């Protein structure tokens, strides 16, 4: 019996390791193409100030995609574990978000100076397609099919490359992004079932699934607004060009931190498909190790940032970004690492806890970061962001330990 258990655990670890490798490779290719090729080439084409505007609009689109698309994905994985779910449940949710995208797009364009309303329809379409693409990866994570997950992100990357090849002719950055997102959706339609008929049959747990999706979405939107706050706040409160400066200063940290995304995907897949236990002691130990790695990682990322920004961006961008390499990378790593711990909690606690953590995070952010950015610009933003991400990390650890402790008492 013991040998059988050992063999099962060994097999599970081997499979999880293989899935993690596929997942990491997928995100490395995806982020490499997007960050190293697409963004740097567009910046060189339209200049530092023009790229500020592109980053601002992409950030709003990313908030909608990562906020609502990922919420639908995580909610469906939780539903698969605890209750029934259908394509129709989540298609209804996605259609609601498509409608919501109309005022969001209009507001984003209206609030940004110098952006033509001619961009309204292209940006709206890109936003809706991006939400659907973020949801699409549930097809592979829900059924632990990470080899296909790799090809899904490879398809997105191929779309970006094709868009970039057409860019010298089209001069249209929206088309570059659109081709990547739509290639991912087409791959999912061809290989999966989540976008197939019946499209609007609802399950008996439809209300519970909607409640779950909206709880996760509210927390995700808050968190992603803050993640993209460099491009939103600095656009309005800082000097021209500083959106690009801070973004490039934090880029290596962002790319490294995004490797936690595949880890999160593998973790939530296995925690919702297998009976794996977690207690407060293990959770606190994991949190402490992550915190130490975060500060070490920020130092390493700063060194690589000096090389990367100098090679791929214009000299004026390097001059503006170089003063903020450590702070910008540290802020990104803290954000993503605390996000990974929240994914672990999601498998063992109610979805509402995610919203509570991000609500606290949002309140602290508004209280600290917005005032210091208004007063000190990019310098205030850099220090403020590190401060609030430390608060988020500590909040996740404290609430996680408390909730896991209570859960153990209830089970006893």
C-alpha positions as CSV (number, residue, x, y, z in Angstrom):
1,X,0.0,0.0,0.0
2,X,2.8,2.4,0.9
3,X,4.7,1.5,-2.3
4,X,1.5,2.2,-4.3
5,X,1.1,5.6,-2.6
6,X,4.7,6.4,-3.2
7,X,4.5,5.4,-6.9
8,X,1.3,7.5,-7.3
9,X,2.9,10.5,-5.7
10,X,6.0,10.1,-7.9
11,X,3.9,9.8,-11.0
12,X,1.9,12.9,-10.1
13,X,5.1,14.9,-9.5
14,X,6.5,13.7,-12.8
15,X,3.4,14.7,-14.7
16,X,3.1,18.1,-12.9
17,X,6.7,18.8,-13.7
18,X,6.2,18.0,-17.4
19,X,3.1,20.2,-17.5
20,X,4.9,23.0,-15.8
21,X,7.7,22.8,-18.4
22,X,5.1,23.0,-21.3
23,X,3.4,25.9,-19.5
24,X,6.6,27.8,-18.9
25,X,7.7,27.3,-22.6
26,X,4.3,28.6,-23.7
27,X,4.6,31.8,-21.7
28,X,8.3,32.4,-22.5
29,X,7.5,32.3,-26.2
30,X,4.4,34.4,-25.8
31,X,6.0,37.1,-23.7
32,X,9.3,37.0,-25.7
33,X,7.4,37.8,-28.9
34,X,5.1,40.4,-27.3
35,X,7.6,42.2,-25.1
36,X,10.9,41.8,-27.0
37,X,9.6,42.0,-30.6
38,X,6.2,43.6,-30.8
39,X,6.4,46.4,-28.2
40,X,10.0,47.4,-29.0
41,X,9.4,47.6,-32.8
42,X,6.2,49.6,-32.4
43,X,8.1,52.0,-30.0
44,X,10.9,52.5,-32.5
45,X,8.3,53.2,-35.2
46,X,6.1,55.7,-33.4
47,X,8.5,57.1,-30.8
48,X,8.5,57.4,-27.0
49,X,5.5,59.8,-26.7
50,X,3.3,58.0,-29.2
51,X,4.1,54.6,-27.5
52,X,2.8,56.1,-24.2
53,X,-0.7,56.2,-25.8
54,X,-0.4,52.7,-27.2
55,X,0.6,51.3,-23.8
56,X,-2.2,53.2,-22.1
57,X,-4.9,51.6,-24.4
58,X,-3.3,48.2,-24.2
59,X,-3.4,48.4,-20.4
60,X,-7.1,49.1,-20.4
61,X,-7.6,46.1,-22.8
62,X,-5.4,43.9,-20.5
63,X,-7.4,44.9,-17.4
64,X,-10.6,43.7,-19.2
65,X,-9.0,40.5,-20.5
66,X,-7.1,39.5,-17.4
67,X,-9.9,40.8,-15.1
68,X,-12.9,39.2,-16.7
69,X,-11.5,36.5,-19.0
70,X,-9.3,35.0,-16.4
71,X,-12.2,35.2,-13.8
72,X,-14.4,33.1,-16.1
73,X,-11.6,30.6,-16.5
74,X,-10.9,30.2,-12.8
75,X,-14.6,30.2,-12.0
76,X,-15.2,27.3,-14.4
77,X,-12.3,25.3,-13.0
78,X,-13.7,25.8,-9.5
79,X,-17.2,24.8,-10.8
80,X,-15.8,21.6,-12.3
81,X,-14.5,20.7,-8.9
82,X,-17.6,21.6,-6.8
83,X,-20.7,21.7,-9.0
84,X,-22.0,21.4,-12.6
85,X,-21.2,23.8,-15.4
86,X,-21.9,24.3,-19.1
87,X,-20.6,26.3,-22.0
88,X,-23.8,28.4,-21.8
89,X,-23.1,29.5,-18.2
90,X,-19.8,31.2,-19.2
91,X,-20.9,32.3,-22.7
92,X,-23.6,34.4,-21.0
93,X,-21.0,35.9,-18.7
94,X,-18.7,36.7,-21.6
95,X,-21.5,38.4,-23.5
96,X,-22.2,40.6,-20.5
97,X,-18.6,41.6,-20.6
98,X,-18.7,42.3,-24.3
99,X,-21.6,44.8,-23.7
100,X,-19.6,46.3,-20.7
101,X,-16.7,46.8,-23.1
102,X,-18.6,49.4,-25.0
103,X,-18.6,52.2,-22.3
104,X,-15.2,51.1,-21.1
105,X,-13.7,51.6,-24.6
106,X,-15.4,54.9,-25.0
107,X,-14.3,56.1,-21.6
108,X,-10.7,55.1,-22.2
109,X,-10.5,57.0,-25.5
110,X,-12.4,60.0,-24.2
111,X,-10.1,60.4,-21.1
112,X,-6.9,60.2,-23.2
113,X,-6.0,63.4,-24.9
114,X,-5.1,63.3,-28.6
115,X,-6.7,59.9,-29.4
116,X,-9.1,59.9,-32.4
117,X,-12.6,58.4,-32.0
118,X,-11.9,56.5,-35.2
119,X,-10.1,54.1,-32.9
120,X,-13.3,53.3,-31.0
121,X,-14.5,50.3,-33.1
122,X,-11.0,48.7,-33.6
123,X,-10.1,49.0,-29.9
124,X,-13.6,47.7,-28.9
125,X,-13.3,44.6,-31.1
126,X,-9.7,44.0,-29.8
127,X,-11.0,44.3,-26.2
128,X,-13.8,41.8,-26.7
129,X,-11.6,39.3,-28.5
130,X,-8.9,39.6,-25.8
131,X,-11.5,38.8,-23.1
132,X,-12.5,35.7,-25.0
133,X,-8.8,34.7,-25.5
134,X,-8.0,35.0,-21.8
135,X,-11.0,32.7,-21.1
136,X,-9.9,30.2,-23.8
137,X,-7.1,28.6,-21.9
138,X,-9.5,27.0,-19.5
139,X,-10.1,24.4,-22.2
140,X,-6.6,23.1,-21.5
141,X,-6.1,23.8,-17.8
142,X,-9.5,22.4,-16.8
143,X,-8.6,19.0,-18.3
144,X,-4.8,19.2,-17.6
145,X,-3.8,19.3,-21.3
146,X,-0.7,21.4,-21.1
147,X,0.8,20.1,-24.3
148,X,-2.1,21.7,-26.2
149,X,-1.8,24.7,-23.8
150,X,1.7,25.2,-25.2
151,X,0.4,25.1,-28.8
152,X,-2.4,27.5,-27.9
153,X,0.1,30.2,-26.8
154,X,2.3,29.3,-29.8
155,X,-0.7,30.1,-32.0
156,X,-1.1,33.5,-30.3
157,X,2.6,34.2,-30.8
158,X,2.4,33.3,-34.5
159,X,-0.5,35.7,-34.9
160,X,1.6,38.5,-33.3
161,X,4.5,37.8,-35.6
162,X,2.3,37.9,-38.6
163,X,0.8,41.2,-37.5
164,X,4.3,42.6,-36.9
165,X,5.4,41.5,-40.4
166,X,2.4,43.4,-41.9
167,X,2.9,46.4,-39.6
168,X,5.3,48.3,-42.0
169,X,2.5,48.3,-44.6
170,X,-0.6,48.7,-42.3
171,X,1.0,51.0,-39.6
172,X,-1.8,49.6,-37.4
173,X,-0.8,48.3,-33.9
174,X,-4.4,47.2,-33.2
175,X,-4.2,44.7,-36.1
176,X,-0.9,43.3,-34.7
177,X,-2.6,42.6,-31.4
178,X,-5.9,41.4,-32.9
179,X,-4.2,38.7,-35.1
180,X,-2.5,37.2,-32.0
181,X,-5.7,37.1,-30.0
182,X,-7.9,35.7,-32.8
183,X,-5.3,33.0,-33.7
184,X,-5.6,31.8,-30.1
185,X,-9.4,31.6,-30.2
186,X,-9.3,29.8,-33.6
187,X,-6.9,27.2,-32.2
188,X,-9.3,26.7,-29.2
189,X,-12.3,26.3,-31.5
190,X,-10.4,23.7,-33.6
191,X,-9.1,21.7,-30.6
192,X,-11.6,22.2,-27.8
193,X,-15.3,22.2,-26.9
194,X,-15.9,25.4,-24.9
195,X,-16.9,27.4,-27.9
196,X,-19.1,24.7,-29.5
197,X,-22.9,24.2,-29.4
198,X,-25.1,24.2,-27.4
199,X,-24.1,27.8,-26.8
200,X,-26.6,29.0,-24.3
201,X,-27.8,25.9,-22.4
202,X,-27.6,26.8,-18.7
203,X,-26.7,24.4,-15.9
204,X,-28.6,23.9,-12.7
205,X,-25.8,25.8,-10.9
206,X,-25.9,28.8,-13.3
207,X,-26.6,31.3,-10.5
208,X,-23.7,29.9,-8.3
209,X,-21.4,30.0,-11.3
210,X,-22.3,33.6,-12.1
211,X,-21.8,34.6,-8.4
212,X,-18.4,32.9,-8.5
213,X,-17.3,34.5,-11.8
214,X,-18.3,38.0,-10.6
215,X,-16.6,37.6,-7.2
216,X,-13.4,36.6,-8.9
217,X,-13.8,39.2,-11.6
218,X,-14.2,42.1,-9.1
219,X,-11.0,41.1,-7.3
220,X,-9.1,40.5,-10.6
221,X,-10.2,43.9,-12.1
222,X,-9.0,45.7,-9.0
223,X,-5.7,43.8,-9.0
224,X,-5.1,44.3,-12.8
225,X,-6.0,48.0,-12.6
226,X,-3.2,48.3,-10.1
227,X,-0.9,46.1,-12.2
228,X,-1.4,48.4,-15.2
229,X,-1.5,51.6,-13.1
230,X,2.0,52.6,-14.4
231,X,0.4,53.1,-17.8
232,X,-2.8,54.6,-16.6
233,X,-1.7,56.9,-13.7
234,X,1.5,58.1,-15.3
235,X,-0.3,58.9,-18.5
236,X,-2.3,61.5,-16.6
237,X,0.0,62.6,-13.7
238,X,3.5,62.4,-15.0
239,X,5.6,64.0,-17.8
240,X,5.3,62.9,-21.4
241,X,7.3,59.7,-22.1
242,X,7.4,58.5,-18.5
243,X,4.8,55.8,-19.2
244,X,7.3,54.2,-21.6
245,X,10.2,54.8,-19.2
246,X,8.6,53.1,-16.2
247,X,7.2,50.3,-18.3
248,X,10.6,49.4,-19.8
249,X,12.2,49.8,-16.4
250,X,9.9,47.1,-15.0
251,X,9.8,44.9,-18.1
252,X,12.3,42.2,-17.2
253,X,10.7,41.9,-13.8
254,X,7.3,41.6,-15.5
255,X,8.5,38.9,-17.9
256,X,10.2,36.9,-15.1
257,X,7.2,37.4,-12.8
258,X,4.8,36.2,-15.6
259,X,6.5,32.8,-15.4
260,X,4.3,32.5,-12.2
261,X,1.3,32.5,-14.5
262,X,2.1,29.0,-15.9
263,X,2.9,27.8,-12.4
264,X,-0.5,29.2,-11.2
265,X,-2.2,27.3,-14.1
266,X,-0.6,24.0,-13.2
267,X,-1.2,24.6,-9.4
268,X,-4.9,25.4,-9.8
269,X,-5.4,22.5,-12.3
270,X,-3.9,19.9,-9.9
271,X,-5.5,21.3,-6.8
272,X,-8.9,21.2,-8.4
273,X,-8.5,17.8,-9.9
274,X,-6.7,15.9,-7.1
275,X,-7.2,15.8,-3.3
276,X,-4.1,17.7,-2.2
277,X,-4.1,19.1,1.3
278,X,-2.7,22.4,2.6
279,X,-2.3,23.7,6.1
280,X,-1.3,27.1,7.6
281,X,2.3,26.0,8.4
282,X,3.0,24.9,4.9
283,X,1.4,28.0,3.5
284,X,3.4,30.3,5.8
285,X,6.7,28.5,4.9
286,X,6.0,28.8,1.1
287,X,5.2,32.5,1.6
288,X,8.5,33.2,3.5
289,X,10.6,31.4,0.8
290,X,8.8,33.4,-1.9
291,X,9.5,36.7,-0.2
292,X,13.3,36.0,0.0
293,X,13.4,34.9,-3.6
294,X,11.5,38.1,-4.6
295,X,14.2,40.5,-3.3
296,X,17.0,38.4,-4.8
297,X,15.1,38.2,-8.1
298,X,14.7,42.0,-8.2
299,X,18.5,42.5,-8.0
300,X,19.1,40.0,-10.8
301,X,16.3,41.5,-13.0
302,X,17.9,45.0,-12.5
303,X,21.1,43.7,-14.0
304,X,19.4,42.2,-17.0
305,X,17.3,45.3,-17.4
306,X,20.4,47.5,-18.0
307,X,21.4,45.3,-20.9
308,X,17.9,44.7,-22.4
309,X,16.7,48.3,-22.4
310,X,20.0,49.6,-23.8
311,X,19.9,47.0,-26.7
312,X,16.2,47.2,-27.6
313,X,15.0,50.7,-26.9
314,X,16.1,54.2,-27.9
315,X,18.8,56.1,-25.7
316,X,16.2,58.6,-24.3
317,X,14.1,55.6,-23.0
318,X,17.2,54.1,-21.3
319,X,18.1,57.4,-19.7
320,X,14.6,57.8,-18.2
321,X,14.2,54.1,-17.1
322,X,17.7,53.4,-15.7
323,X,17.1,55.2,-12.4
324,X,14.1,52.9,-11.5
325,X,15.3,49.4,-12.5
326,X,15.4,47.9,-8.9
327,X,12.2,49.6,-7.6
328,X,10.2,48.9,-10.7
329,X,11.2,45.2,-10.9
330,X,10.7,44.7,-7.2
331,X,7.1,46.0,-7.4
332,X,6.3,43.7,-10.3
333,X,7.8,40.6,-8.6
334,X,6.0,41.3,-5.3
335,X,2.7,41.7,-7.1
336,X,3.0,38.4,-9.1
337,X,4.3,36.3,-6.2
338,X,1.4,37.4,-3.9
339,X,-0.9,36.5,-6.8
340,X,0.5,33.0,-6.9
341,X,-0.2,32.6,-3.2
342,X,-3.8,33.8,-3.8
343,X,-4.2,31.1,-6.5
344,X,-3.2,28.4,-3.9
345,X,-5.8,29.9,-1.5
346,X,-8.5,29.9,-4.2
347,X,-8.4,26.1,-4.2
348,X,-9.0,25.8,-0.4
349,X,-11.1,28.8,0.5
350,X,-14.2,30.6,-0.9
351,X,-13.9,32.9,-4.0
352,X,-15.0,35.8,-1.8
353,X,-11.6,35.9,0.0
354,X,-9.9,36.8,-3.3
355,X,-12.2,39.9,-3.6
356,X,-11.6,40.9,0.0
357,X,-7.8,40.7,-0.4
358,X,-7.9,42.8,-3.6
359,X,-10.4,45.3,-2.1
360,X,-7.9,45.9,0.8
361,X,-5.2,46.2,-1.8
362,X,-7.2,48.7,-3.9
363,X,-8.0,50.9,-0.8
364,X,-4.4,51.0,0.2
365,X,-3.3,51.8,-3.4
366,X,-5.8,54.7,-3.7
367,X,-4.7,56.0,-0.3
368,X,-1.0,55.9,-0.9
369,X,0.0,55.6,-4.6
370,X,-2.4,58.1,-6.2
371,X,-1.4,61.0,-3.9
372,X,2.3,60.4,-4.1
373,X,2.2,60.1,-7.9
374,X,0.3,63.3,-8.1
375,X,2.9,65.1,-5.9
376,X,6.2,63.4,-7.0
377,X,5.4,61.9,-10.3
378,X,7.3,58.8,-11.4
379,X,9.5,58.8,-8.3
380,X,6.4,58.8,-6.0
381,X,4.8,56.1,-8.0
382,X,7.8,53.8,-7.9
383,X,8.1,53.9,-4.1
384,X,4.4,53.8,-3.5
385,X,3.9,50.7,-5.7
386,X,6.5,48.8,-3.7
387,X,4.9,49.8,-0.5
388,X,1.4,48.7,-1.5
389,X,2.6,45.4,-2.9
390,X,4.3,44.6,0.4
391,X,1.0,45.3,2.1
392,X,-0.7,43.0,-0.4
393,X,1.8,40.2,0.2
394,X,1.5,40.5,4.0
395,X,-2.3,40.6,3.8
396,X,-2.4,37.3,1.7
397,X,-0.1,35.6,4.2
398,X,-2.1,36.7,7.3
399,X,-5.6,36.0,5.8
400,X,-4.4,32.7,4.3
401,X,-3.0,31.4,7.7
402,X,-6.1,32.5,9.5
403,X,-8.5,30.9,7.0
404,X,-6.5,27.6,6.7
405,X,-6.3,27.4,10.5
406,X,-10.1,27.8,10.8
407,X,-10.7,25.2,8.0
408,X,-8.5,22.7,9.9
409,X,-10.5,23.3,13.1
410,X,-13.8,22.8,11.2
411,X,-12.6,19.5,9.7
412,X,-11.6,18.2,13.1
